[in-house]
Amino acid sequence: MGTKSTFKKDVAIQAILYAAQHVERKDIHKICKILYFADQDHLSKYGRSITGDTYIAMPFGPVPSNVEDIFKAVRGDSFFSDCVDDLKEYFDFINKYVLITKKKADTDYLSESDLECLDKAIEKCKDKSFNELTEMSHDLAWSNTQRDRAISIKDILREVGDDEEYVSYIDRKIATEDMFI
């Protein structure tokens, strides 16, 4: 308990496209940090993640595990070859790290609160350099996690100052939801 939520692939793809539409440089690092801060904010305010992804503590900060797998598949660096054509209808890459979007985000997949938190994260990250984003995301949640391991939802919530009662409530809520999926 504490690290897993249910990944929402279609929502995540639309969140990626939405973030990419609103930043000048569409590199993987920036998109991943936007998703992290948006998910963190949404989890704290509304009790659920936008993407449902699990964030891994990587050297340059939290990385959404399933989104990273999607990016690897599109780049041809993954065993997810069965869905590459479907994914390539949304985006591709230049030099393996810069995203090229092929469609606009379908915001019907994103709730008002999803868009609110994505907009806030985009504003927070859009003008930041690689190093600034890395430093910003090297928060306590990241620091408390062994490299290449999942960051706990509890630590993500504690990072934004949520009290222990709320942290435990959300952790139980997510665990209960996952039991019925």
N, C-alpha and C positions, 0 to 999 in steps of 0.2 A: 504494500500500500504506500502511497505517497509520491510515486513518480509517474504513474501511468494514467492516461486519459485516453479516450477513444478518438483515433485519428479520423478526421473528416476530409478525405482527399479532394472532393469537388470544391469544398469551401476553401481549403488551403490553396488550390490552384487559382481560384478567383482572388484570394487575398494577395498572392504573389503578383498576379497581373495588376491588381489595384495599386499595390505599392510601387511596382515598376513604372506605372503610368505617371506617378507623382514625384519621381526623382530623376535628376539629369543622368547621373551615372548609375547604371543598373547592374552593379556587380553583385555576385552571390553574397558576399560578406554583408553588404548594406541591406539587402533584402532579408537575410536571416536575422539581422539585428532589429530591423523594423518589426518582423513577425514576433521576435522574442518580447520586445517592449510592449507591443500591442496585446499579445497573449497575457503577459504579466498584468497589465492594467485591467484587461477585461476580466481576468480571473479574480482580481481583487475587488473590482466594482460590481460585477454581475454574477460571480460564482461559477463561471465556466470559461474555458479557453475558447478562442475563436477557431483555431485549427485542430485542437485536440492532440497536437503533436507532443512528443517527449523531447525535451531539450537535453543535449549531451554537452558536458563540460569539455570543450576542446581548447587547444592552446590559445586561440584567438577569440575565445568567448563562447557563449552558448550557441549551439547549432541544432535546429529542429531536425530530428533524426529522419523522419519520413520525407520531409521536404528535401533533405540532402539526398535521399535515395531517389527521389523524382529527378533531381538535377543530374545525378550520376547516370540514370537511365537515359535521359535525353542526350547527354554527352557521350554515351556509349561506354561508360565506365562501370556498368552494373550488370547483374544477372537478370534484371527486370526487362528483358528484351521483348516479352510478350505484350507490353503496353506502351512501348516506345512510340509507335505511330500515333496512338491516341494523344500522348503527351506532347509530341512535336507539333500537333495542331495548335497548341497554345504558345509555345516558345521554343527557342533554340539558343545557342551560345556562340559567342566569338571568343576564341582563345580559351575556351573552357570555363571562363570566370565571369564574362559579361553577358547578361541576359538580353536576348532580342525577343520582344513580344510580337506575336502574330495576331493577337486578338485583344480587344478591350475587355476589361473585367466585366462580367455579368453580375452586377450588384444585387440582382434578385437572390443570389446565394448568400449575401451578406446582410445581416440585420442592421438596424440603425445603430445599435450599440457597437457592433463589429466595426462599422464605418467610423464611428466616433473615436474608438481606440486606435484604429489604423491611422486615421488622420493625425491624431496626437503623436503617435510613434513616428510617422513620416516627418512631421514638423521637427521632432526631437533629433532625428537622424539625417535628414536630407542634405545638410551642408557640412556634415562631419567627415573627416578623413578616416581612412582605414584604422590608423593608430588611435584616433579619438574614439571611434566606435568600439574598438577592442578594449580600451581603458574603461569606457562607460559600462560595458557589459561584464567587466571583471568585478562584479558586485559580490556581496556576501554569499548569495545563492551559488554562484559559480565557485567562489573561494572555498566553500564548505564541501565541495564535491571533488572526489578523486577524478583526475583527468580521464577522459573517455568513458565516463559513467554518466548515468541519467541524473539530472538535477531534480531534487524532490520538489513536488508542488508546494509542500510546506515551506521549504526554504525560499521558493519564488514569492510566496505570499508574505513571509517574514521580511523579505527585502524591501517591500513597499510599506512596511510598518503595520501590517494587520496584526491584531492581537491573537493570542493563542487560542482563545475560544473560537474565533472565526476560522482560523487556520485549521483547527481540528474538525470543525463543521464541514468546511469545503472538502477536506481530505476524505471524510466519511461519505459525503454526498457523491463524490466522484467514484469512490470504491463501490458504492451501492449501484450507481448507474452502470458501471462496467459489468456488474454481475448479471444484468438483464439484457445485455447486448449480444 
